Amino acid sequence: MKRLITATMVLLCLTVSVRGAEPSTSPKGRLWLVVTRKMFLDDLKPLIEHRRGEGFDVAVSTLAPAKAIAAQKKRPAFILLVGDDQPGKQAENWYLPSPRRDLYRWRRDQEKQFAADMLLGDFDSDLIPDAPVGRLAVRTAEQLKTQVAQIIAHESREPSLDDLRLPVWGGAPGYNAFVDSMSTSIALTAVTTNSPRWIRTWMILADPKHPLCGTPTKQAAMFTGQLSRGGAMGVLIGHGSRTSFFSMKSGRGGIWFTAREARKGLSKAAPAPPMTILSCYTGSFTDQRESLAESLLTIPGGPVAVIAATTQSHPLTNFYSGKCLLQSFGRGHNRLGDLWLDTQKRAKDARSPMVEKILLDIEGKLEDQMNATKLRRDQMLMYAILGDPATRLHLPQRLRGKIKFVDGKWNWQVTKPEGTTVLHVAFRASGQRFPQLNTDDKNVDLDKLFAQADETFAFKPLKKLGDNDKWAGAMSGEGTLRLVAIGPGKIYAAGINLVTPSDSPAPVEKPKQ
């Protein structure tokens, strides 16, 4: 008997087309407010005209930030600060202060306050930002010109399959044997279960017992190489300082990611996608020294924007932010600030009893019981968007169609989006396993093992259908079918989890010959 399971609409993640109508949050009628100093007005003109050309309402002010916001007749959708902050430098022409917020501390050696640009986007004083706030932390006209050019170049390029990649680098926790043994599993589970199905993950795990560790001394070059190819975003999560991200101990020293390391792999014309660094201090822009985030923005071919903490962040809330960031890629946000605000609002309410039990007190506490609510409140405010929060992201729009399971096969058909010219069909089989790493074998080829482990995330290309082909096909086997439609300035994607329905006929094994 023929079994027919009528399938569902193929709907997946939303976001931006490089040109043309935007699917969910059109800029039309949204206010993009720039607060700056007079010395930067001329060099901001290309970005101002670019935003006007997209349809934004644009306002530019040289008042103090709070006064500039209060003077608007319409609530800003995005706030961009252009200028820098450093205590004692109030007389400088570039000086544009950031609000300060008292930190809920868990150790006595922590700073008592942190810079919190996001407070300027809190219009009702509930400590939850209503609009994302970003900053171009520049002090010279040349710095501003460089960042403006990077933003426009990033938004103006054509989309590609590489925009569906996610380079992730997870540093070693280094707390104790139990936490370290759990962290690899937690990180892998978080990435694979929370990312949209169309994402092609690429991941470093700084665990010498796991094949995704690779050769430690090559990790920085590996990551920057992947970031330069493109992606939805680059993500680092682990320990950090103002100028460095820590990966792991290796030999007599450690593996660190610095601007110097990044320059070796990112010095090219095309800017890389935005980055989020979930670690301590890497976004601290109020110091004489450039933070890691600031330095990355000065590299030709560096990220177009960096989201990073201005003070010491907590591992528990960083975990929640990372998990919710992955989910936000599939929630229809086509602007960096909208994506990050959605991430942090949901992270504020996220819960994981197991992870909370492991991480809440892992770095100590100054009270009998740590107050997780206060940690979550600070997390929303301590992360700075160093870049324009209105930066357009190269995430896909929804791809629609139909899929049915008939006689052991999935028959699919795509509704061709207007303006698209090619459909990429690919498949990732389920049940793949990482290769085993024998840590006792001193001759093991770590690079080869990493490449084999990375292949478990890869989609195998099946076919490429052109403008005159019928965008339909059949698929057998279990796994993830990825369909990506691309045209000038447009990209659409769907990832469909193919699981044989439980009420379908059981496969019959042929007798052995």
C-alpha positions, 0 to 999 in steps of 0.5 A: 500500500502506498503511504503518503505523508503530506509534508510541510511548507519549506520555511527557513530563516530570514534576513537580508537581500543585498539589494531590493525589498527586505523581508521583515524589517524594512528600513523605511520609516525607521530612524537611524540616529548618528551622534558624533562630534563636529570633526567627523561630520564630513567623513560620515557623509558617505555612510549617511547617504548610504543609509538614506538610500536604503530608506532610513529616516536619518538624523545627525546630532552633535549634542551630548548623546542623551540630549541628542536622543531626547531631542528626536521626535521619533524613537530611534531604531538604531543609535550610532555613536561616532567618537571615542571615550577615555577618562581624562580626555574630555578636551579632545575633539573626538571625545564622546562619553559612554555611560557607566554602570556599576558591576555586580561583582563576584571577585574583589579584584574586579572593576567597580564600573563598566562602559555601557553604551547600550544604556543609551538605548534604554528609553524606559529605564528598565535596564533592557535596551529598546534600541541597539547602540553601536560605536565607531570608536575613532579618533581621527578622520582616517580611522573613520574613513576606513570603517565607513568604507568597510561598512559600505563595501560589506553591504554592497557585495553579492551574497554567496554560499559562503555566507551560510558558514559559521566559523566558531572557536571555543577556547579551553575553560581551564577551571577543573578536570570535571568542567573541562571534560564537560565543556567540549560536549556542551559546546558541540551540543549548543552549536549543533542543536541551536544553529539553523539547519542551513548553517555549515559549521566550522569549529575549533575546540581547544581540547587536545583530546578532540579531533576538532582541536587540530594543531594548536599552533595553527589555530589562529591561522585556521580561524582567520582563514575561515573568517576571510572566506565569509560567513554569517558571523565569526564567534569566539567564546572563552577567556580573554584580556583587553588585547587577546583571546585565549585558546589553550595551553600548549607546550610551555606556553599558551595559544592566543589570538591577537590582532597581530595573528589576525593580520596575517590572515585578514589583510585583503581588500574585502571585509570579513563578516561581523564577529562576536567575542564572548569573553572578558574585556576584549571590547574595552574601548575606554583605554589608551591601548586599543582593545582586541575588538578595536584592533580587528576593525583596523585591519584591511579585510578585518571584520566589519563590526565586532561585538565584545565585552567592555569588562569582565564577563561571566561564563554562565551568561556568556553561555546563554548569549552564545546559545541564543545568538545561534538561535537568532540567526534563524529569527528573521533579523537582517541588521546586526543590532536587531540580531544582538538585541534579540539575542540578549533579550532572550538570553536574559530569560534562558535557563539550563539547570545543569549548566547553571549548576556547573558555571554559576559559582565557578569563578567565586562569589562575594555573597552566600549565593550568586545572584544570576538575575544581576549577572543577566542584567549586566550581560545585556549592558556590558557588551558593546557593538563596535560598528554600526548597529544598522549593518546589514547582514548577509543572512538568507531569506525564507525559501518556500516550497513543498516536500512529500514522503512517498514510497521511501523518497522525499519529493521536494519542489521549490517556489522560485523566488523572484530574481533568483537564477540558480538553486544549489542542492546539497545534503548532509547525512545523519549518523556521521561520527568524528574520527577517534584521536589516539592521544598516545600516538605521537605521530598522529596527523592532527591536521588530517584528523581535523579535516576528517572531523570537519567533514561531518559538518559539511553539505555534499553538493548534489546538483545545481539547477539553473534558471530554465530548470525545474526546481524539484527533485527526490531524495532518499536517506536520512539527514539534512537537505539544504536548498539555497537559491541565489540571484543578483543581490539575493539569497534564500535558504531552507534546511529540512531534516529528513527523518523516515516517518515511523508509520512508513513500511519497514525496509525489506532486506534482500536475501543474500545471494 
